[in-house]
Amino acid sequence: MGKSSAASAAAAACEHVHDWWYGNQQGGIVSMGVIVEGGKYGVDADLCFSYPVNVSKDGEWTVVEGLAINEFSQKRIDATMAELQEERKMALDR
């Protein structure tokens, strides 16, 4: 891993924690890896998945619902979900 990619990952982690601690900008959407009861956007309920969320100033997050998902994005969501399902299967041997 090169220095620039390590710095980029560190900056992303800092921004993520900042948004979780202080909330994200009003009207803004951030991406967080969370487990959502019932699932959203066609993703299995028991997978930790990156969803669009709003974070309040007290650290509570809610999934932003109703976003339009085009065909390309849906294919990427489905492919990522399939990878995560396979990894879960390997990890839990089920």
Residue pairs with C-beta under 8 A, 6 or more apart in sequence:
16 30
16 32
19 30
19 32
19 55
20 32
20 55
20 59
20 61
21 59
22 57
23 55
23 56
23 57
23 58
23 59
24 30
24 53
24 54
24 55
28 54
29 52
29 53
29 54
29 64
30 52
30 53
30 54
30 55
31 50
31 51
31 52
31 53
32 50
32 51
32 53
32 55
32 61
33 48
33 49
33 50
33 51
34 48
34 49
34 51
34 53
34 61
34 63
35 45
35 46
35 47
35 48
35 49
36 43
36 45
36 49
36 51
36 63
37 45
38 45
39 45
39 47
40 51
40 63
40 65
41 51
41 67
41 69
41 77
42 74
42 77
42 78
42 81
43 49
43 51
43 77
43 81
44 81
44 85
47 81
47 84
47 85
47 88
48 84
49 80
49 81
49 84
51 63
51 64
52 63
52 64
52 67
53 61
53 62
53 63
53 64
54 61
54 62
54 64
55 61
56 62
69 77
